[in-house]
Amino acid sequence: MARMPMILLLLHLHFKSVSMAKFITTTEISYSIEKMIKGANDFIFIVSPYLKIHQRLKAVIEEKLSETNDYFQIIFVCKESELQYKNPDELKWLKSQPKSKFYNSNNLHAKSYLNEEQAIITSMNLYDYSQVNNIEFGLVIEKNDEQYNQIVKEVLKLSSKNLIKEIQQKKKKATDEQFMLDNKLKTEYQLTDAQVAAMNEW
């Protein structure tokens, strides 16, 4: 069997390790955003100049916020003046959500949605009319793609550059505290790992 030349082997390994962006269209974009929200563990960024979130997706967001850890955050970046003028109730809902932050960007035209594992760059606002009536394109970019970090960097410029770092620090503190509590339960009450895990799910 002929051996693969070294340069071809290196190229093969390189492209194998690089995640290729996935192209998606209108229905897939809506599905991917909902899936991203449901799958998030640390944070969600919703960057959309215009917002009018469908009631079903609002229910998904509210459920996510109710079940997540204290360090979890959802960050909205949009044009506040547009919301205030056209959809004041939407703005009120956004600002009333627990574990959420709201940032205004008057010059915003970009649309991006991301959590700690992937990002979606798309033409679509998170607007119920757009989701049903418009023809939209987008790309799903995974965390192991170098473009993911660039997207995060640009999104943080619109909010707070230390925001993710602060969330990670809170997560580490919560994880350390949970580890100490689990060890205490196992030591003082002679519980097994499985018993402690079951208690944590209550």
C-alpha positions as CSV (number, residue, x, y, z in Angstrom):
1,M,0.0,0.0,0.0
2,A,1.5,3.4,-1.0
3,R,2.3,5.7,1.8
4,M,0.7,9.2,1.7
5,P,3.2,12.0,1.1
6,M,4.0,14.0,4.2
7,I,2.6,17.2,2.9
8,L,-0.7,15.6,1.9
9,L,-0.9,13.9,5.4
10,L,-0.4,17.2,7.1
11,L,-3.0,18.9,5.0
12,H,-5.4,16.1,5.6
13,L,-4.9,16.3,9.4
14,H,-5.3,20.1,9.3
15,F,-8.6,20.2,7.4
16,K,-9.9,17.3,9.4
17,S,-9.4,19.3,12.6
18,V,-11.0,22.5,11.2
19,S,-14.8,22.8,11.5
20,M,-16.5,23.9,8.3
21,A,-19.4,26.4,8.7
22,K,-22.8,25.0,7.9
23,F,-25.0,27.0,5.5
24,I,-28.7,27.3,6.6
25,T,-31.8,29.0,5.3
26,T,-34.9,30.5,6.9
27,T,-36.6,27.5,8.6
28,E,-33.2,26.0,9.6
29,I,-32.2,29.4,11.1
30,S,-35.2,29.5,13.4
31,Y,-34.7,25.9,14.4
32,S,-31.0,26.4,15.0
33,I,-31.6,29.5,17.2
34,E,-34.1,27.6,19.3
35,K,-31.8,24.6,19.6
36,M,-29.0,26.9,20.6
37,I,-31.0,28.4,23.4
38,K,-32.1,25.0,24.7
39,G,-28.6,23.7,24.6
40,A,-26.8,26.6,26.3
41,N,-25.2,26.1,29.7
42,D,-23.4,29.3,30.4
43,F,-24.7,32.1,28.2
44,I,-26.7,33.2,25.1
45,F,-26.1,36.3,23.0
46,I,-28.9,37.6,20.9
47,V,-27.7,40.3,18.6
48,S,-30.5,41.6,16.5
49,P,-31.3,45.3,15.6
50,Y,-35.0,44.5,15.5
51,L,-36.8,42.2,17.9
52,K,-40.2,40.8,18.1
53,I,-39.9,37.3,19.5
54,H,-42.6,34.8,18.8
55,Q,-44.5,33.7,21.9
56,R,-43.4,30.1,21.5
57,L,-39.7,31.1,21.6
58,K,-40.3,33.5,24.5
59,A,-41.7,30.5,26.4
60,V,-38.5,28.5,25.5
61,I,-36.3,31.5,26.8
62,E,-38.3,31.8,30.0
63,E,-38.1,28.1,30.6
64,K,-34.4,28.2,30.0
65,L,-33.9,31.0,32.4
66,S,-35.9,29.3,35.1
67,E,-33.9,26.1,35.0
68,T,-30.3,27.3,34.7
69,N,-27.7,28.0,37.3
70,D,-27.2,31.4,38.9
71,Y,-24.2,32.2,36.7
72,F,-26.1,31.7,33.5
73,Q,-27.0,34.9,31.5
74,I,-28.8,35.8,28.3
75,I,-27.6,39.0,26.7
76,F,-29.7,41.0,24.3
77,V,-28.1,43.6,21.9
78,C,-30.5,45.6,19.8
79,K,-31.7,49.1,18.8
80,E,-33.5,50.3,21.9
81,S,-35.0,53.4,20.1
82,E,-36.7,51.1,17.6
83,L,-38.1,48.9,20.3
84,Q,-39.2,51.8,22.3
85,Y,-41.1,53.3,19.4
86,K,-42.5,50.2,17.7
87,N,-42.6,47.5,20.4
88,P,-42.5,49.0,23.9
89,D,-44.0,45.8,25.3
90,E,-41.2,43.8,23.8
91,L,-38.6,46.1,25.4
92,K,-40.4,45.8,28.8
93,W,-40.4,42.0,28.4
94,L,-36.6,41.9,27.6
95,K,-35.7,44.0,30.6
96,S,-37.9,42.1,33.0
97,Q,-36.2,38.7,32.4
98,P,-34.1,37.4,35.2
99,K,-30.4,36.6,34.5
100,S,-30.5,38.9,31.5
101,K,-28.6,42.0,30.4
102,F,-29.7,44.5,27.7
103,Y,-27.4,46.6,25.6
104,N,-28.3,49.3,23.1
105,S,-26.5,49.8,19.8
106,N,-28.0,52.5,17.6
107,N,-25.8,51.7,14.6
108,L,-26.4,47.9,14.8
109,H,-27.1,46.1,11.5
110,A,-25.4,42.8,12.2
111,K,-27.4,39.7,13.4
112,S,-25.7,37.0,15.4
113,Y,-26.8,34.4,17.9
114,L,-24.3,32.4,20.0
115,N,-23.7,30.4,23.1
116,E,-20.6,28.8,24.5
117,E,-20.5,26.1,21.8
118,Q,-21.5,27.7,18.5
119,A,-22.5,30.9,16.7
120,I,-25.0,31.7,14.0
121,I,-24.3,34.6,11.6
122,T,-27.3,35.4,9.6
123,S,-29.4,38.0,7.7
124,M,-32.4,37.3,9.9
125,N,-33.6,39.5,12.8
126,L,-35.2,37.7,15.6
127,Y,-38.6,39.0,14.4
128,D,-41.6,36.8,14.0
129,Y,-42.5,38.3,10.6
130,S,-39.0,37.6,9.2
131,Q,-39.1,34.0,10.4
132,V,-42.3,33.3,8.5
133,N,-42.2,35.6,5.4
134,N,-38.6,36.4,4.5
135,I,-35.9,34.5,2.6
136,E,-32.9,34.4,4.9
137,F,-29.4,32.9,4.8
138,G,-27.1,32.0,7.6
139,L,-24.0,30.1,8.8
140,V,-23.6,27.9,11.8
141,I,-20.0,28.1,13.2
142,E,-18.8,25.7,15.8
143,K,-16.5,26.7,18.7
144,N,-13.5,24.8,17.3
145,D,-13.6,27.0,14.2
146,E,-11.2,30.0,14.6
147,Q,-14.0,32.3,13.3
148,Y,-16.0,31.6,16.5
149,N,-13.5,33.5,18.6
150,Q,-13.6,36.4,16.2
151,I,-17.4,36.6,16.4
152,V,-17.2,36.5,20.2
153,K,-14.7,39.3,20.2
154,E,-16.9,41.5,18.0
155,V,-20.0,40.7,20.0
156,L,-18.3,41.6,23.3
157,K,-17.5,45.1,21.8
158,L,-21.2,45.6,21.7
159,S,-21.8,44.6,25.3
160,S,-19.0,44.3,27.8
161,K,-15.5,43.0,27.0
162,N,-15.3,41.1,30.4
163,L,-18.8,39.7,30.3
164,I,-17.9,36.1,29.4
165,K,-14.9,36.1,31.8
166,E,-17.2,37.2,34.6
167,I,-19.7,34.4,33.8
168,Q,-16.9,31.9,33.7
169,Q,-15.6,33.1,37.1
170,K,-19.1,32.8,38.6
171,K,-19.4,29.3,37.1
172,K,-16.0,28.3,38.6
173,K,-17.0,29.5,42.0
174,A,-20.4,27.7,41.8
175,T,-18.6,24.5,40.6
176,D,-16.1,24.7,43.5
177,E,-18.8,25.3,46.0
178,Q,-20.8,22.3,44.7
179,F,-17.7,20.1,44.8
180,M,-17.1,21.0,48.4
181,L,-20.8,20.3,49.3
182,D,-20.8,17.0,47.5
183,N,-17.7,15.9,49.4
184,K,-19.2,16.9,52.7
185,L,-22.3,14.9,51.9
186,K,-20.3,11.8,51.0
187,T,-18.1,12.1,54.1
188,E,-20.6,13.0,56.8
189,Y,-23.5,10.9,55.5
190,Q,-21.5,8.1,53.8
191,L,-23.3,8.7,50.5
192,T,-22.2,7.3,47.2
193,D,-21.6,9.4,44.1
194,A,-24.8,8.2,42.6
195,Q,-26.8,9.2,45.7
196,V,-25.3,12.7,45.7
197,A,-26.0,13.1,42.0
198,A,-29.6,12.1,42.6
199,M,-29.9,14.7,45.4
200,N,-28.5,17.4,43.1
201,E,-31.3,16.7,40.6
202,W,-34.1,17.3,43.1
